[in-house]
Amino acid sequence: MANRCSRADGSGDDRVGAVTVYAARPVSRVFGVDPGLTRCGLGVVEGVPGRPPKLIAVGVVRTDAGEDIAARLLAIEQEIERWLAEYQPDTVAVERVFSQHNVRTVMGTAQAGAVAIVSAARHGLPVALHTPSEVKAAVTGNGRADKDQVAAMVMRLLRLTERPRPADASDALALAICHLWRAPAIKARLAGQARMVGGTA
């Protein structure tokens, strides 16, 4: 069976208090998934655009490279389902797969990402796909930032004393933060496109 290991820290989670702090601006909870077969990063943050987010949970799903692909994908799906049920996110953010030289790695990443997308759809949750450069730009201000820079900013933004490890866990949190901050702009763009389509109809 797959070796699944996750670390979640829901200490201090008080959604009612958070709503009070941010008054009329609704608090959003985003579940970030950094897809991968061997290590699939998971991270949940909560907050509003323009304010430092709050860490809800972070972890990673591990599967054995020697196992059958079906068993590995099932293990990832089961853990994602557990997180969706436990943390009740409003949105799921998944890294958009981009071309790499190693086709086998890309395929595994795409398959794990698809599992996350299907799980979100099963729960009726919207899914957002963000490229690595979009995530880096949103979190660090530099679309070419390296993993250490991203991890350092994730620590700073979430006020962590230790870096989430492995890097997949940190990347999942970065994805969640990226979507939390970009969501208003995405909604505004989609609304504008809808108005344009309606005006030309």
C-alpha atoms as a printed R data frame, in Angstrom:
    type eleno elety resid chain resno       x      y       z
1   ATOM     1    CA   MET     A     1   0.000  0.000   0.000
2   ATOM     2    CA   ALA     A     2   1.013  3.607  -0.457
3   ATOM     3    CA   ASN     A     3   2.957  5.330   2.268
4   ATOM     4    CA   ARG     A     4   0.885  8.411   3.020
5   ATOM     5    CA   CYS     A     5   2.193 11.009   5.422
6   ATOM     6    CA   SER     A     6   0.672 14.372   6.154
7   ATOM     7    CA   ARG     A     7   1.061 17.111   8.748
8   ATOM     8    CA   ALA     A     8  -1.846 19.430   9.411
9   ATOM     9    CA   ASP     A     9  -1.892 22.282  11.899
10  ATOM    10    CA   GLY     A    10  -5.347 23.637  12.533
11  ATOM    11    CA   SER     A    11  -4.416 25.258  15.849
12  ATOM    12    CA   GLY     A    12  -6.003 28.602  16.473
13  ATOM    13    CA   ASP     A    13  -8.505 28.104  13.664
14  ATOM    14    CA   ASP     A    14 -11.372 30.462  14.422
15  ATOM    15    CA   ARG     A    15 -13.339 31.326  11.309
16  ATOM    16    CA   VAL     A    16 -15.900 33.382  13.235
17  ATOM    17    CA   GLY     A    17 -13.131 35.496  14.719
18  ATOM    18    CA   ALA     A    18 -11.557 35.929  11.297
19  ATOM    19    CA   VAL     A    19 -14.837 37.162   9.845
20  ATOM    20    CA   THR     A    20 -15.105 39.676  12.666
21  ATOM    21    CA   VAL     A    21 -11.595 40.989  12.011
22  ATOM    22    CA   TYR     A    22 -12.193 41.453   8.303
23  ATOM    23    CA   ALA     A    23 -15.711 42.866   8.810
24  ATOM    24    CA   ALA     A    24 -17.731 42.931   5.587
25  ATOM    25    CA   ARG     A    25 -15.034 41.352   3.429
26  ATOM    26    CA   PRO     A    26 -15.712 37.602   3.273
27  ATOM    27    CA   VAL     A    27 -12.987 35.245   4.398
28  ATOM    28    CA   SER     A    28 -12.038 32.685   1.769
29  ATOM    29    CA   ARG     A    29 -10.440 29.304   2.389
30  ATOM    30    CA   VAL     A    30  -8.277 27.936  -0.433
31  ATOM    31    CA   PHE     A    31  -6.906 24.407  -0.763
32  ATOM    32    CA   GLY     A    32  -3.680 24.379  -2.774
33  ATOM    33    CA   VAL     A    33  -2.486 21.184  -4.450
34  ATOM    34    CA   ASP     A    34   1.031 20.845  -5.863
35  ATOM    35    CA   PRO     A    35   0.485 17.651  -7.876
36  ATOM    36    CA   GLY     A    36   2.973 14.830  -8.059
37  ATOM    37    CA   LEU     A    37   2.941 11.042  -7.878
38  ATOM    38    CA   THR     A    38   5.803 10.501  -5.456
39  ATOM    39    CA   ARG     A    39   5.011 13.610  -3.404
40  ATOM    40    CA   CYS     A    40   1.791 15.585  -3.710
41  ATOM    41    CA   GLY     A    41   1.875 18.791  -1.682
42  ATOM    42    CA   LEU     A    42  -1.251 19.936   0.141
43  ATOM    43    CA   GLY     A    43  -1.855 23.291   1.807
44  ATOM    44    CA   VAL     A    44  -4.857 25.213   3.098
45  ATOM    45    CA   VAL     A    45  -4.869 28.934   3.850
46  ATOM    46    CA   GLU     A    46  -7.587 31.372   4.810
47  ATOM    47    CA   GLY     A    47  -7.955 35.119   4.507
48  ATOM    48    CA   VAL     A    48  -8.875 38.036   2.272
49  ATOM    49    CA   PRO     A    49  -6.975 39.767  -0.559
50  ATOM    50    CA   GLY     A    50  -4.540 42.405   0.632
51  ATOM    51    CA   ARG     A    51  -4.021 40.910   4.083
52  ATOM    52    CA   PRO     A    52  -1.531 38.277   5.291
53  ATOM    53    CA   PRO     A    53  -3.214 34.866   5.036
54  ATOM    54    CA   LYS     A    54  -3.625 32.394   7.864
55  ATOM    55    CA   LEU     A    55  -2.259 28.864   7.810
56  ATOM    56    CA   ILE     A    56  -4.923 26.214   8.311
57  ATOM    57    CA   ALA     A    57  -3.080 23.020   7.321
58  ATOM    58    CA   VAL     A    58  -0.067 21.793   5.394
59  ATOM    59    CA   GLY     A    59   1.139 18.336   4.444
60  ATOM    60    CA   VAL     A    60   2.143 15.935   1.710
61  ATOM    61    CA   VAL     A    61   0.881 12.655   0.271
62  ATOM    62    CA   ARG     A    62   3.662 10.182  -0.496
63  ATOM    63    CA   THR     A    63   3.381  7.123  -2.711
64  ATOM    64    CA   ASP     A    64   5.920  4.432  -3.530
65  ATOM    65    CA   ALA     A    65   7.382  4.615  -7.040
66  ATOM    66    CA   GLY     A    66   7.357  0.812  -7.169
67  ATOM    67    CA   GLU     A    67   3.595  0.568  -6.771
68  ATOM    68    CA   ASP     A    68   0.996  0.234  -9.489
69  ATOM    69    CA   ILE     A    69  -0.104  3.595 -10.902
70  ATOM    70    CA   ALA     A    70  -3.743  2.889 -10.052
71  ATOM    71    CA   ALA     A    71  -2.918  2.292  -6.382
72  ATOM    72    CA   ARG     A    72  -0.828  5.463  -6.235
73  ATOM    73    CA   LEU     A    73  -3.558  7.630  -7.745
74  ATOM    74    CA   LEU     A    74  -6.131  6.067  -5.428
75  ATOM    75    CA   ALA     A    75  -3.979  6.892  -2.392
76  ATOM    76    CA   ILE     A    76  -3.699 10.507  -3.518
77  ATOM    77    CA   GLU     A    77  -7.433 10.720  -4.184
78  ATOM    78    CA   GLN     A    78  -8.301  9.307  -0.766
79  ATOM    79    CA   GLU     A    79  -6.078 11.810   1.034
80  ATOM    80    CA   ILE     A    80  -7.393 14.754  -0.978
81  ATOM    81    CA   GLU     A    81 -10.944 13.643  -0.197
82  ATOM    82    CA   ARG     A    82 -10.050 13.520   3.492
83  ATOM    83    CA   TRP     A    83  -8.694 17.051   3.379
84  ATOM    84    CA   LEU     A    84 -11.726 18.360   1.503
85  ATOM    85    CA   ALA     A    85 -14.026 16.843   4.108
86  ATOM    86    CA   GLU     A    86 -11.974 18.034   7.079
87  ATOM    87    CA   TYR     A    87 -11.038 21.573   6.024
88  ATOM    88    CA   GLN     A    88 -14.073 22.521   3.894
89  ATOM    89    CA   PRO     A    89 -12.309 24.870   1.422
90  ATOM    90    CA   ASP     A    90 -14.171 27.329  -0.797
91  ATOM    91    CA   THR     A    91 -11.843 26.822  -3.768
92  ATOM    92    CA   VAL     A    92  -9.197 24.345  -4.904
93  ATOM    93    CA   ALA     A    93  -6.079 25.720  -6.604
94  ATOM    94    CA   VAL     A    94  -3.967 23.277  -8.636
95  ATOM    95    CA   GLU     A    95  -0.673 23.888 -10.401
96  ATOM    96    CA   ARG     A    96  -1.106 23.970 -14.162
97  ATOM    97    CA   VAL     A    97   1.144 21.358 -15.765
98  ATOM    98    CA   PHE     A    98   3.742 22.813 -18.092
99  ATOM    99    CA   SER     A    99   6.060 21.161 -20.594
100 ATOM   100    CA   GLN     A   100   9.250 19.595 -19.326
101 ATOM   101    CA   HIS     A   101  11.919 17.459 -20.948
102 ATOM   102    CA   ASN     A   102  10.969 14.465 -18.804
103 ATOM   103    CA   VAL     A   103   7.656 13.364 -20.341
104 ATOM   104    CA   ARG     A   104   7.184 10.637 -17.742
105 ATOM   105    CA   THR     A   105   7.346 13.196 -14.927
106 ATOM   106    CA   VAL     A   106   4.882 15.463 -16.729
107 ATOM   107    CA   MET     A   107   2.428 12.597 -17.168
108 ATOM   108    CA   GLY     A   108   2.546 11.691 -13.488
109 ATOM   109    CA   THR     A   109   2.074 15.320 -12.467
110 ATOM   110    CA   ALA     A   110  -0.863 15.696 -14.854
111 ATOM   111    CA   GLN     A   111  -2.499 12.518 -13.555
112 ATOM   112    CA   ALA     A   112  -2.185 13.629  -9.923
113 ATOM   113    CA   GLY     A   113  -3.514 17.066 -10.845
114 ATOM   114    CA   ALA     A   114  -6.501 15.507 -12.580
115 ATOM   115    CA   VAL     A   115  -7.303 13.542  -9.421
116 ATOM   116    CA   ALA     A   116  -7.425 16.798  -7.442
117 ATOM   117    CA   ILE     A   117  -9.646 18.460 -10.068
118 ATOM   118    CA   VAL     A   118 -12.101 15.547 -10.131
119 ATOM   119    CA   SER     A   119 -12.263 15.449  -6.327
120 ATOM   120    CA   ALA     A   120 -13.040 19.175  -6.221
121 ATOM   121    CA   ALA     A   121 -15.746 18.752  -8.862
122 ATOM   122    CA   ARG     A   122 -17.292 15.925  -6.860
123 ATOM   123    CA   HIS     A   123 -17.695 18.362  -3.961
124 ATOM   124    CA   GLY     A   124 -19.043 21.110  -6.215
125 ATOM   125    CA   LEU     A   125 -15.999 23.319  -5.633
126 ATOM   126    CA   PRO     A   126 -14.527 25.712  -8.209
127 ATOM   127    CA   VAL     A   127 -11.039 24.848  -9.447
128 ATOM   128    CA   ALA     A   128  -8.346 27.366 -10.391
129 ATOM   129    CA   LEU     A   129  -5.221 26.455 -12.357
130 ATOM   130    CA   HIS     A   130  -2.096 28.577 -11.909
131 ATOM   131    CA   THR     A   131   1.244 28.251 -13.655
132 ATOM   132    CA   PRO     A   132   4.453 28.136 -11.601
133 ATOM   133    CA   SER     A   133   5.430 31.609 -12.874
134 ATOM   134    CA   GLU     A   134   2.051 33.034 -11.810
135 ATOM   135    CA   VAL     A   135   2.504 31.592  -8.341
136 ATOM   136    CA   LYS     A   136   6.055 32.912  -8.029
137 ATOM   137    CA   ALA     A   137   5.020 36.380  -9.203
138 ATOM   138    CA   ALA     A   138   2.058 36.515  -6.815
139 ATOM   139    CA   VAL     A   139   4.042 35.391  -3.768
140 ATOM   140    CA   THR     A   140   7.461 36.969  -4.356
141 ATOM   141    CA   GLY     A   141   6.866 39.602  -7.047
142 ATOM   142    CA   ASN     A   142   9.258 37.756  -9.347
143 ATOM   143    CA   GLY     A   143   7.990 35.176 -11.825
144 ATOM   144    CA   ARG     A   144  11.489 33.689 -12.038
145 ATOM   145    CA   ALA     A   145  12.028 33.230  -8.300
146 ATOM   146    CA   ASP     A   146  13.571 29.951  -7.174
147 ATOM   147    CA   LYS     A   147  12.088 27.514  -4.673
148 ATOM   148    CA   ASP     A   148  14.091 28.921  -1.769
149 ATOM   149    CA   GLN     A   149  12.743 32.417  -2.418
150 ATOM   150    CA   VAL     A   150   9.184 31.118  -2.646
151 ATOM   151    CA   ALA     A   151   9.570 29.113   0.567
152 ATOM   152    CA   ALA     A   152  11.053 32.116   2.389
153 ATOM   153    CA   MET     A   153   8.110 34.313   1.372
154 ATOM   154    CA   VAL     A   154   5.599 31.622   2.344
155 ATOM   155    CA   MET     A   155   7.215 31.507   5.794
156 ATOM   156    CA   ARG     A   156   7.108 35.280   6.073
157 ATOM   157    CA   LEU     A   157   3.520 35.670   4.876
158 ATOM   158    CA   LEU     A   158   2.191 32.898   7.109
159 ATOM   159    CA   ARG     A   159   4.445 33.911  10.020
160 ATOM   160    CA   LEU     A   160   5.980 30.444  10.304
161 ATOM   161    CA   THR     A   161   9.030 29.667  12.397
162 ATOM   162    CA   GLU     A   162   9.979 26.635  10.292
163 ATOM   163    CA   ARG     A   163   9.967 26.030   6.555
164 ATOM   164    CA   PRO     A   164   7.305 23.547   5.428
165 ATOM   165    CA   ARG     A   165   9.060 20.429   4.168
166 ATOM   166    CA   PRO     A   166   9.405 18.930   1.693
167 ATOM   167    CA   ALA     A   167   9.322 21.715  -0.915
168 ATOM   168    CA   ASP     A   168   6.072 20.298  -2.329
169 ATOM   169    CA   ALA     A   169   4.257 21.325   0.857
170 ATOM   170    CA   SER     A   170   5.609 24.860   0.626
171 ATOM   171    CA   ASP     A   171   4.645 25.026  -3.062
172 ATOM   172    CA   ALA     A   172   1.087 23.966  -2.212
173 ATOM   173    CA   LEU     A   173   0.808 26.826   0.269
174 ATOM   174    CA   ALA     A   174   2.193 29.224  -2.334
175 ATOM   175    CA   LEU     A   175  -0.500 28.058  -4.771
176 ATOM   176    CA   ALA     A   176  -3.211 28.678  -2.210
177 ATOM   177    CA   ILE     A   177  -1.851 32.142  -1.380
178 ATOM   178    CA   CYS     A   178  -1.571 32.965  -5.080
179 ATOM   179    CA   HIS     A   179  -5.219 32.179  -5.707
180 ATOM   180    CA   LEU     A   180  -6.406 33.910  -2.555
181 ATOM   181    CA   TRP     A   181  -4.803 37.140  -3.745
182 ATOM   182    CA   ARG     A   182  -5.578 36.773  -7.461
183 ATOM   183    CA   ALA     A   183  -9.226 35.720  -7.118
184 ATOM   184    CA   PRO     A   184 -10.740 39.257  -7.240
185 ATOM   185    CA   ALA     A   185  -8.811 40.118 -10.413
186 ATOM   186    CA   ILE     A   186  -9.816 36.811 -12.009
187 ATOM   187    CA   LYS     A   187 -13.476 37.401 -11.157
188 ATOM   188    CA   ALA     A   188 -13.331 40.952 -12.518
189 ATOM   189    CA   ARG     A   189 -11.759 39.756 -15.775
190 ATOM   190    CA   LEU     A   190 -14.359 37.032 -16.236
191 ATOM   191    CA   ALA     A   191 -17.175 39.489 -15.494
192 ATOM   192    CA   GLY     A   192 -15.745 41.881 -18.073
193 ATOM   193    CA   GLN     A   193 -15.545 39.142 -20.662
194 ATOM   194    CA   ALA     A   194 -19.135 38.139 -19.931
195 ATOM   195    CA   ARG     A   195 -20.293 41.736 -20.401
196 ATOM   196    CA   MET     A   196 -18.448 41.943 -23.707
197 ATOM   197    CA   VAL     A   197 -20.044 38.730 -24.942
198 ATOM   198    CA   GLY     A   198 -23.456 39.934 -23.808
199 ATOM   199    CA   GLY     A   199 -22.973 43.258 -25.552
200 ATOM   200    CA   THR     A   200 -22.147 41.629 -28.880
201 ATOM   201    CA   ALA     A   201 -24.959 39.095 -28.724
